[in-house]
C-alpha cells in the first residue's frame, strides 16, 4: 500500500513590510476555514511547484508573480489524512492589480502582526523562520507538522539541500 502525498504550494507576497494574507471564509468544507494563510493551492498534474505557485497567485490574487523564491517544504499531517507537501515560497517581485478572491478575503498585514491572527500553530514556526531569513541559501527549510484537529501535536525542523 502506497500513500499518495498531495502536493501544494504556499506563498507569502511581500510589500512594504507586509504579507498578503488570505482569510479563508468562503468555502463550506475547508480545513483552513476561519484561518489566515498565504496564497497557493494544489499542484496540477505535470506542474512544477514553481509553475504552480505562479498560477495560484494569479488565480487567487490577480497579481503576476515574476520571481518567487523557494524557501522549503512543510509537510502537513492532519489527523489520519495522507500527508501534504507544501512547497513554501516568498515573492516580492510581482505586478498587476489585486482582485477579489473567491476563497476568502485578501488583506495586507504587517509581518510583525501576523501572530495576532487566527493562524495554524505550525505557521507560527515557519513565519519565524522566514523572518530570520532561513531557506534563502542552499539549506532549505524542511518542517514536518503533525496535527490532531487544530492542535499541533509535534513538529520537526531540518535543513535540506535536496528538495527541488
N, C-alpha and C positions, 0 to 999 in steps of 0.2 A: 504494500500500500504506500503510494507516494502522495505526500501532502502538496497540494498546489499552493504556492506562495503568490499571493496577489501583490502586484507592483503598482505603486502610486508615486506621484510627485507632490512636493510641497515647497512653496517658495514664499519668501518674505521680500516684497518690493520695498525699497528703502528710499525715502526722500526727506530731506530736512530734519534728520534725526527721528523720523517716524517710520513705522511699518504700516503697510496697508493690510488691515486685518479684516477677516470675514466673520461676521456674527451669524452663525448658522441658525436660521429661524424659519425657513420657508418649506422645508421638506417634512412630510409627516413622519416617515420612518427614516431616522438619521442618528447613527451612533454619536455624531457630533452636535446633536440638537441642543441649542442654547449656549454652546461653547463658541469661543473666539479662536479662530485658526488662521493660518496663512492660506493662500490660494493654491490650487492644484487639483489633482484627481487621478483617476485610474489610467494607466497606460493602455493605449490601443494596440492591437496585435501588430507586431513588426516595428513598433515605435521605440526609439531610444528614449531614455529619461530626458535628455537634452531637448529632443523634439517634442516630447510630451509636455514638458513644462511650458515651452513657448506657446503651444496650442492652448493649454489650460489657462494661462494668463490672459490670452486674447479672448477666450470664451467667457471667462468669469469677470474680467475687469474692463475689457475693451482696449487695453494697452498692448502695444507691440514691444516685446522684450527683445533687446539686441545682444545682451551679454549676461547670461545667467551663470553664476559661479556655483559649481557643485561643491558642497561642503561635507557631505557624508550620507550615511544611510541610518535611518531609525527603523528598527524592527518593532512593530506594534503587535503585541499579543493581547487579545481581548477575549476573556472567558475561554470557551472551548473552540472558538473560531480559528480557522487556519491563520498563521501569522501573515502580516502585511509588511512588505518592504517599502518604506517611504524614502525616496531619493530627495534629499534636502538641498535646496538652493537658496541663494540670496541674489538680488538683482537691483542694481542702481541705474542701469542703462536701459531705459525704456522711453517710449514716446506715444503720442496719441491722446485720446480723451477717455476719461473714465465713464463707464456705462453702469446702468443698474444691473445687479447680479440676480439671477433667478434662484440662487441657492441661499441667499441671506443678504444682510446689509453690509456694505463695504464702508470702512472708516479708517482714516489715517490716525494712528495712535502713537504718542510719544513712546519711544523704545523703553524709557525708564518707567512708564506707566502700565506696561503690558501685564506685570504681575498683579495689578489691581483687577484685571478682567477675569471672567469665568473661563479659565483655560485648563487643559489637562495638566496634572502634576508633572508628567513626563516632559511636557512642553517647557515647563519652567527650567528643566535641566538643559535642554538644548538651546533655549533662549540665552541662558548664561554662557554657554559655550560659544554661541555666535557673537555675543557681546565681547567675549575675551579674544576673539579673532581665531578661534580653533577651526580647523578644517580648511584653511586657506592654502596651506602648503601641500606637500606630498602626503602627509599623515591626515587622512580623512576621519571624521567622526564615525564611529560605529557604535550606536547606542541601542540596546535591547530593553524594551519596556514591557512589563508583564502586568496586565490589569485584571482585576476581578470587578466587574461592573465599572464604576467610576473610581475605584480605589487602586492606586499604584502599589502593587504587591512587591515588586523588585525592579531594579534597574542595573544594567551592567554597561560600563563605558570602556571602549577600546579605541585605539587609533590604528587604522589600516591603510596600506598603500595599494591594495588590490581590488578596489570597489567598483571601478568603472572602466 
